[in-house]
Structures are given as C-alpha cells and as structure tokens.
Amino acid sequence: MTDSDVSTQHLTSPQPSPQLSPEKLAELAKQIHIWASEYGFQQCGIVDPDLKEDAARLQAWLEKQYHGEMNYLAANADKRRDPYSLVPGSCRIISVRMDYTPPAFSSLKILNSPEKAYIARYTLGRDYHKMMRKRLTQLGKRIEEAAGEMGYRAFVDSAPVMERPIAQQAGLGWTGKHTLILNRHAGSWFFLGELFIDLPLPTDLPEKKTHCGSCTACLDICPTNAFTGPYELDATRCISYLTIEKKGSIPEELRSLMGNRIFGCDDCQLVCPWNRFAKHTAETDFHPRHQLDDISLVDLFNWDEATFLKRTEGSAIRRTGYEGWLRNIAIALGNSGGGNDIITTLEAKRPICSEMVIEHIDWAINQLKAGQTRLSPIQFK
C-alpha cells in the first residue's frame, strides 16, 4: 500500500481536550494498554518519537537506489522525519502489533514441493489494512469516551509513517538484521499499526537492545542474496519486491532463484530463531482462503482474470494485478522441473497473454526443455 492511500483514513479533527492531570493521564495510559488487548492487539506502546536519525538512514538507503520502483518511499521526507505533521496537533503515537501466523500451516512443506505455489503468510487470508485500521479507530473512540473530545487518526501502512522505528521506540521490539521488528515473545510474524492522538500521555520505554547476537541465518538464507549486510536490504533483489512491487519484466538472472515463491517471501523469517516464540493468530480473517496455503501452480495459472479478481477480493494479492500474477507463476512453473504437461499448460496460455507475460512463459518453457530447474528449499539447522 502506498502513501497515496492516506486520504482513506478516519480523521477526527484535533480539538482542545479537557485539562487532564498527570495522574489522570498516567491512569489513562494504563487503560489504553488494556483496551488495545481487548481490540485484538497483542501489544501496544505509547511513544513521542524522534526519527531524525532514522530519516537520515532512509535517505542514505534511497541514494543507493535500493528502493527500485517504490518511488513513494522517496516522497514526503519531511513527514517521515516529523510524523506529527501528518496530523497537526498530535503529540503522541500509540504503536500496536497484531499476530498473523495461521495455524496448521507448513511453510517448509510447500517450499519443498516444486509443483506447489508458495504465497507469503501475511497474505493467505484477508487484507489486514482495513481490519486493523477499523480496530485502531475503535480504540481512538474508546479513549475519547474516557478523556473527552480529542483528535486522533489511525494509520496502517497507508501514509509516510516510519512504522518500524516508531514501534522500536514504543518498546514493541528491536530491528533485526533482516530489517524487520523482532519481539522476544512473538518473533516477527505480526503487523504494525499506529494511532496518532493529541493527548500528552506518558510514554513507554523503548527497546534499546538488540538480541540477534552473532546469528546471520536470515542473511544467509536469502535466495537472491538481497541483503547487502546486516540491517540493509537491496529491495530490487528481494523476492517480495519482485513479485509484488516490480512492474514489467523481472531480471532474468533472478528468475531461477525465485523457486516457487509467487507472492512475497518469508525465508528470512522462517529461519529466525526468535520465531520459535511466535503465536498463532486468533483472527479468522488471517486464516487461509481458497486453499492458497496448499495449492498447485497449474491450478492458479489456469485462473482467468475474472476468477483471479473474485478469489483475491479483499486480499493483498490484488496488488500484483493479473498480469503480475501470471508472470510470477510462469517463473515458478519454469523452476518446477515439470514435464511436458507443464510445457503444454504454459503454451496454452500464451496466445491470450501480454508480451510481458509471454516473455516469462517462453523463459519457463526454455528452462523446462533444457532440464534446468532451481528450487531453493529452506534447510532448518
């Protein structure tokens, strides 16, 4: 989701709030943690962030062109550095996290099955953005009922908000070497969201320590070697970027490295030792739909556009579009090591596809005819 989606957010214009004593604000902050749990968030933290250093690191990353076609990351630098400018009058951010790992799902099994499609865990169910934004807005209303008229606004990956540094400063976790937020009790399988408010609440302690030690499992496992080193990702080589954000042709030298991953990639999280502590989600919205957790590449490749649109309704998968969907699956089929039946399936689709998709179909057919395949399964230590 890009920064342009900011206009869809709920907004209550900031109004002067009744004077609350420090004692009442402290009691309200305690209640907010309880209420956040009642709305399905596993943790929340209240923060008055200082993002100048994080904004400088982002600018240095952008200058290396590691963001590829994600031009929205280079926009609104002032708002990323000063988040309160997004909601004038706000003075605190409530950062929340919500677990999303579905139960009874074996990522390793699918990654080791070349005929199957691997779809990132976070997108097997319904899109999380609207649901979390609604819950955050409900939390804002609950706070307003207790504190009196106030201003608040919810964001879930929908504006130029530096959500990971904010989460770290709010005490939700530390930044792992794979650049994701890690929590000692929950790993990294969770979504983040923010509620901007105009109450000067007491803040929570930040997570200042990192607990990755000398471990480099996440860096070593990356199929496309997208990490330039600890804490830095070249997104233009990342499978999540290639299968979701990248438009047009995927660089040929990366295709054989993508294996059967057709939408996103979880490898760096799957091998992280801290994810042994991850909890399954209690949200049925995040449970897999349409058997996307265990489905063949051929079945998905045979979807026409109407079927794609119907079965991805309310899903983040829509982001790649039908052309990107076919492109990604064609690559995976080329990596499957399948026989003549797969070649026939690819050839049958060719006449109705765009030139861009045909390019990837032809690459896949050539791979299969040459007997070249590279599935990159994860090996747990």
N, C-alpha and C positions, 0 to 999 in steps of 0.2 A: 504494500500500500504506500502511495506516495504522499508528499506533503500537500498536494492539491486537495486531498480529502478533508482538510481541516474544516471546511465550511459545513460538513455534515454533523459536527459535534454539537451536543447540547450546551447551551450557554445561558447562565443566569447572570445578568449584568451586575457587576460589583456594586453593592450598596453599603452605606455605613452600617456596621454591625453594632449592636448594643455593647457598651463597655463591659468587658469580662475581666475579672480579676485574674492575676497569675494562678491562683489556686483553682479557679473555675476552668481556666484553660488547661491546666495540668490534668484535672479530672476528665475533661472532655477528650483529651488526647488518649487517656486510658480507655475510654469508652469507644473511641474510633477503632482501636485495635480489636476490640470485641465485636463491634458491628461489622468490620471488614471480614472477620471469620464467618459471621452469620450470612454474609452475602456470597460465600464460597471462595474467598481468597485465603490461601494458606498462610500468608504473611503480609504485613504492611509496615511501612516505616514513614515517619514524618521528617521532612528534610528542608533545609534552606540552602540549596546547593550553590557551590562555587565551581563553575565549569570552565574557567579561563584556560587552565592547563589542558583540559580535555579538548576544548575547541582548537587549541594550538596543535595538539597531536592529530586531530582530524584534518586540519589544513595541510599538515605535512604529508599525511596519507593521500589526500586528494592530489597534491602536487606530483606524487609518483604515478598518478593515473590509475591507481588500483581500483577505483570505483567503476571503471568501464563506462557503460551506457547509463548508469544510475545518476543522471545529471541532477536530480533533485537533492542528492546529498551535498552538492556543491552550492546549492542555493540557500538563502536565509541564514548566512553565517552569524549575523548579529543576533537572531532569535535563538540559535543553538547556544551561543555564548551567554545570552541573557534570557532564560526561559520565561521570566515574568513579563517580558514584553509581548508574549503571546496573549496573555490575559492581564491587561492593565489593572493594577490594584491588588493583584495576588501577591502573597508573601510567603507561602508555604506550598510544598508539593507532597501529597500522600502517594507514595510509590507502593504498588501491590504486585504480588505474583500469584499465579494460579497454575497448578499442576495440570498437565495434559496427556500423560502417557496412558494409553488404553490398556486394559487388562488382557491377558491371554493373547499376546502378540509377540511372535518371534522374528525379530529383525534379521538375525543371523540365518535362520532357515530360508527366508526369502532371498537374501543376498547370495546365498549359496545355491540358488535354483535359477539357472540362466534363462529358463523359459518363463519365469515369473517377473512381474513388474514390481520394482521397489519404489514406494512413494513415502516421502518423509512422514514421520509420525505425527507431526503437528497438523497435517492437512488431511488425515484419513477421515475425519468427521466434518462437522460444520465449521464454517469460518468463525474464528474466535473474536474477531474485532467488534462486531455489533453486540454480541452477548456480554463481553467484558465491559464495553462502554456503557451498556444499559445498567449493569450492576454498579459500576462506579457512580453513575448518575443517581442511582437509588441511595448509595452511600452519602452522596452530597446532600440529597434531600433530608436524609436522616440527621445529618449534622446540623442542617439549617433548622430543623424542628427543635433541636436542643439548644442551639446557640442564638437563634433569631435570624433575621434576614441577613444574608451574606452572599458573596459572589463565589461561584465555583464553575469549573469546566473540566470535562473528562476527555482524556486522550488515550488511544490505544494504537500505537504505531501509525498515527494519522496526521502528524504535524512534525515540524522540525524540532523534535524533542530528543535530547540525548538520554534516552531512557536507561541505558546500561550504567553510565556514570552516576546518574541520579539514583538508581537502585543501589549501587555500591555505597554511595554517601548516605543512603537511608538505612543501611545495615542489612540489606537483603542478601548480600553475598559479595564475593570478590571476582575480579576479572580473571578468567582462566587463560591459559596460554593459547586456547583456541578462540579467544576474544569474547566468549560468552560468559554470562554471570553464573558462578558456581556457588552452591549453598551446601554447607557440611551435612545438613539433614535432608536435602532434597536433590542434590546433584544439579543438573541444568535443564531438566525436562519441564520447564514452566514458561508461561507467557508473562509479560510485564505490562503494566498499565499505570496511568498517572491521573490524579485528581488535583487540579490547581485550586487553591482556596485563598481567601483574603483574611484568614484569622491567624494571628501571630502565636501559633501553638508551640509548645516546647518540642524540640527535635530529638530524634533517636540517634544513638551513637552510630557512626559509620563503620563499615568493615574495612579496617586498615591493613589487616594481614592477608597475605595470600597463602594458600595451603596446597600448592601444586608441587612444591619441592623440586626435585630433580627429574620428575616424570615428564616425558615428552611423547607419551603414547598418542595423544591427539595430533601432534605434528607429524609423527612417523607414519600414521595410518592413512593420511590423506591420499586418495587415489591419484589426484592430479598434481600433487606437490604444490598446493596453493598457498601454503604458509611460507613466508619469507624468513620467518624466525618466530620465536615466542612473542605472542601478543600482536602479531601483524599478519594480516591475510591479504593476499592479492586476489580480490574478488573476481577478476577476469579469468582466473583459472579454477574457481570454485564451482563445483557441480550444481550447487543451489543457484548460483548466479546464472550459469549456462542454461539450465533447464527452466528457469522462471523469468529472469530479468532480461536475458540476452535475446535480442530480436535478430531474425535472419539466420545466416549460416553460422554453425558452430565450428571453430577451428578444427581442421582435420586431425591435427596431431593430438587433440584431446579426446576425440570420439572413442577410440578404443579403450581409453582409461575410465570411461564413464560406466562401464559394465551394464547392469540392468536398472540403473537409477534413472527414472524418467521424470520425477518431480522432486527436487530437493535431494539432500544427502544428510545422513545422520552419523556418518562414520566417526567423526571426531568426538561425538558424544557417546557413541556406543562403547568405545574403548576406555572412556574416562573412569577411573576407579571410584570417583565420588558418586557416580550414578548407581552404584550398588545401593545407595540410600534413597534413591528416587521412589516416590509413592505413585501408585496408580490413581488416575483421576476419578473423582466421584461424579463428574459431569457427563451425562449420557450424550450430550451434544458432541463430545470429543471421541465417542466410540466410532469405529469404522463403519462406513456406509457402502452399500453396493459391492461388498466383498473386496474392497480396494486393498485390504491388508493381505489378501491371498488370491491373486487373480493372474491369469496368463497374459503375456504381452499380446498374443494374437487376438484374444478377446477384446482388449482395449483398442488395438489397431483397427479392428473391424467396426468400431463405433462410427456412425456417420455424425455429421455435425449436430443434428437435432438430438441425437442420443447423448452426445457429449454435453450439450447445453442442459439437457434435462437432468442428467446424473451428476453434474457438477453444480447444480443450483445450490446456492448457499455455501459453496466450498471455495477455498483459496485457490484450487486448481484452475478456476476460471481465468486466473491472472495470466497464464501462459497462452491462452487462446487455442483454438482448434488446430491452427497451423503449427504452433509450437508443440502441441500435444503429439501430433503425428510425427513431427521432426524428431522429438525425443524418443518416441517408441521405435522409430525406424533405426535409430542408432543402437538401441538396446537389442533389437532383433538381429542387427549385424554383429553384435557381440555375443549372441546366444549360442553359436555353434550349431544351430539347427540345420536341417537338411533341405531337400527340395520343396517340402511343403511350406517352409518359411519363405523360400525364394518365390514360390507361386503366390503366396499371400502378399508379399511386397509388390510383385509385378502387377497383381490385380488392382492394387490401389493407385498405381502410378498414373493412369490416364485422367484421374479426377483431381489430381493434386497440383499445387502451385509449383513453379520452377524451384523455389527454395526447398520445398519438401522433396521433390523429385531428386534433387542433388543428394540428399541424405539417404533416400531409398536406393539410389544407384550405388552409393558408397557401401551400404549394407549388403546389397546383392554381391558386389565385388568381394567384400570380406568373406562372405559365406562360400562363394565359389572357390576362393583361394584357400579355404580352410583356416582362415585366420580368425581367432576369437580371443578376447581377453576379458574374462570375468574377474573382478577384483574382490574376492570374498574377504570378510574380516576374520582374522585369526585372533581369538582371545588368548591372552597369556595366563 
